[in-house]
């Protein structure tokens, strides 16, 4: 039997002493979580397999290589009237988005990116292929290593292939913008897909049946249809949703806040956050057990990633 | 030995919240499965500090510990192995805080699932996971098992509804995993803890995400003259791009039993019925009701009944939710299974389930979460019949095997516990199990939190974990 793309990827990564490696996707979030740039620079870049392996439209799942651009995945799913709650950032790969773990602007309506992942096949620090999870939409068979890998920045294993849960492509989708109280809208609208606010302007994304979108839009006094959401500042802050009301005039400059979610996009980086010592100790033990020689994504630290 | 242990626990908690009596220990030696073990002592903490104290006392005495809520688990996950301290969370049953604006509630682990949903009703909010045992099961148990329920089809299982967990780790320290902000720093240890069946520590305060009640809800009952038609309808609904809030199937025997109990107006001559719930905004719900009716009729549905009002909706659900209790009218005992298959393979796997039951000369009923492919065959038997359990277990293992051969998994919502621990190699290879064992070792290097559960002996290289003694079926 000829080795498949996952086996070739594993051979590329090599067994344990084969030196430091880092999985490279579209480099769209390349600096996230780099705690030691010198160490990060020592890693040999490897690329996960690319390509949509199987669109299981009737099961509403898709198997896809981690190196696949998200836009390619979405195009394949569009052909069967489906989509996936993985943000389609220009140039980003499926594996890259999952390694960083940040959700897109539709998190309010579609949920976090981590909840789309059903199965992961990854290459371990020893160079072996490991399966976590399973291909069904519901599964509690054993420990949830998929959740561990999403947002791990490739420090515990290099994701080769995933099975994702898909969702119906909404029949209608409309951004609105204008001056309105976003916190009132969060409670007057039924589960909007997205709700953004920069202190002055509010943006709402309504999705679903065209008549529902129209009816919900009619209740949004002061908002008018627009083509797209605003451009986002480059840095992400993570705040409790109830803390967003005090953002204007907090001294950290302009922002675009995801109302109801708590992600805030700003021009300045978020302050470093303290990690509770028992949690830091768990991180250290997990890393030591999954990557005893520290060869996976050296210089990167998930604890530094989301500040 | 146990006297000194009990005395130390009594000093750390209170004398009346530590039990060593035989009858009580017998009670806490079981869950809702057919498995049983033995507890050394049971204790009833009131808060996280007392849980931490109990864990530290257990460690000092060299004992493992096992947390349990209401004991409704079906996989032996709460069955004590190795003379552990059983830490019962049922007295930790307070809803600590409900924030209807931020849509989050902090609860203690012993809060009953249905009590939480009832407390949220005035706010127009609910906690989405709704296991069939929701009148009895606890939120802590839901966290341990990553529980599901009919309404997890559209809204996800427990993991999707847990924001943060205050936990006591196996070394007795307390910390918080996850957070109320959307992107807490570091690995998703919250997500790892949910579904870990008490092997990574004990959740002592739980932040749950609350969902707004949908503005429109429609509940449909479709009836079919063959099981295959009903199963094909399920696949057709999902393939048609519809995502119902719930999509449940019941075959004829369970429909008869449920009808006799609940008088829901189920057609008892139907080979199978589908209970479909659609929710959301009114136009989307109306269009989905039409589509579900069309798909059903295209697959031979005799009747598509749409509940006229809330009372009829509640009645249709009453039949489904009381189905397991209704089985007592048919057979003295049943063994409830739980596997998942791809939704496109439902029809063929279901046909296999009937063949397997016949081969082992057992009655079978099927009532399950068809929309997510989560099968729940009930094998019917009379435990007084000699040798019957061997046939029940053999049939169960056959059901697991055909599910996995069809591309499915071992469990959709009951968990692995002891019941399916030794079947894990059907789904995972040695490297896969070793990775899971490493995660567990990171949290619990000494193997004291609910030992011998989930992972088979030998999962970790050099693992000398003993086959549990004192467990019988």
Interface residues (C-beta under 8 A of the other chain):
Chain A: X56 X57 X58 X59 X60 X61 X81 X82 X101 X102 X103 X107 X111 X112 X114 X115 X124 X128 X129 X130 X131 X132 X134 X135 X136 X137 X138 X139 X140 X141 X142 X143 X144 X145 X147 X148 X150 X151 X152 X156 X157 X167 X168 X169 X183 X187 X190 X191 X208 X209 X210 X211 X212 X215 X216 X236 X238 X239 X240 X241 X242 X258 X261 X262 X263 X273 X275 X276 X278 X279 X282 X283 X285 X286 X288 X289 X290 X302 X303 X304 X305 X306 X307
Chain B: X99 X101 X102 X145 X146 X148 X152 X156 X157 X159 X160 X169 X173 X174 X175 X176 X177 X180 X181 X182 X183 X184 X185 X186 X187 X188 X189 X191 X192 X194 X195 X196 X212 X214 X215 X235 X238 X239 X241 X242 X243 X280 X281 X282 X283 X284 X287 X340 X341 X342 X343 X344 X369 X372 X373 X374 X407 X408 X409 X410 X411 X412 X413 X414 X415 X416 X420 X424 X427 X428 X429 X431 X432 X433 X435 X436 X438 X439 X440 X441 X442 X443 X445 X454 X455
